[in-house]
Amino acid sequence: MKKPKPDFTQVAFRIAQQAAHLEEPTTVIVETLSPKAAAGRKGGLKGGNARAEKLTPAERTASAQKAARKRWEKESA
């Protein structure tokens, strides 16, 4: 489970402590994606646009109408 993000006052206090040299600066650990995860993300980013380009305008309209119906069904349920 992820830790909750610190609120604004906590961040401001930590920055003030670091500026006054009362606390050591924290190092930020950047999580890098594995090659497989990066490839999946790349495909996911371009997938919807590539699919939309291949559909005819009538197919895009039908797909959008179907999605809108599903959204409205969720709200009323």
C-alpha positions in Angstrom: 0.0 0.0 0.0 1.3 3.5 -0.9 2.1 6.0 1.7 -0.2 9.0 1.7 1.3 12.2 0.3 2.4 14.7 2.8 0.2 17.8 3.0 1.3 21.3 2.1 2.3 22.3 5.6 4.5 19.3 6.1 6.3 19.9 2.8 6.7 23.6 3.7 8.1 22.7 7.1 10.6 20.3 5.6 11.7 22.8 3.1 12.2 25.4 5.8 14.2 23.0 7.9 16.4 22.2 4.9 16.9 25.8 4.0 18.0 26.6 7.6 20.4 23.5 7.4 18.6 21.9 10.4 17.7 18.8 8.4 19.6 16.9 5.8 18.2 17.3 2.3 16.1 14.2 1.3 17.1 12.3 -1.8 14.4 11.5 -4.3 14.4 8.0 -5.6 13.1 7.8 -9.1 11.4 4.5 -10.0 12.3 3.4 -13.5 10.1 1.1 -15.5 11.2 -2.3 -16.5 11.7 -2.7 -20.2 8.5 -4.8 -20.5 6.5 -2.2 -18.5 7.9 0.6 -20.7 7.0 -1.2 -23.8 3.4 -1.8 -22.5 3.1 1.9 -21.6 4.3 2.9 -25.0 1.7 0.7 -26.7 -1.0 1.9 -24.4 -0.2 5.6 -25.1 -0.6 5.2 -28.9 -3.2 2.4 -28.9 -6.4 4.5 -28.7 -5.3 7.0 -31.3 -4.1 4.3 -33.7 -7.5 2.5 -33.4 -9.4 5.7 -33.9 -7.6 6.5 -37.1 -8.5 3.0 -38.5 -12.2 3.4 -37.8 -14.7 5.0 -40.2 -16.6 8.0 -38.9 -19.7 5.9 -38.6 -17.8 3.3 -36.5 -16.4 6.0 -34.2 -19.9 7.5 -33.7 -21.3 4.1 -32.8 -18.4 3.4 -30.4 -18.9 6.8 -28.7 -22.6 6.3 -28.4 -22.1 2.9 -26.8 -19.6 4.3 -24.3 -22.0 7.2 -23.4 -24.8 4.7 -22.8 -22.6 2.7 -20.5 -21.6 5.8 -18.6 -25.2 6.8 -18.1 -26.1 3.2 -17.0 -23.4 3.4 -14.3 -24.7 6.7 -12.9 -28.3 5.5 -12.6 -27.4 2.2 -11.1 
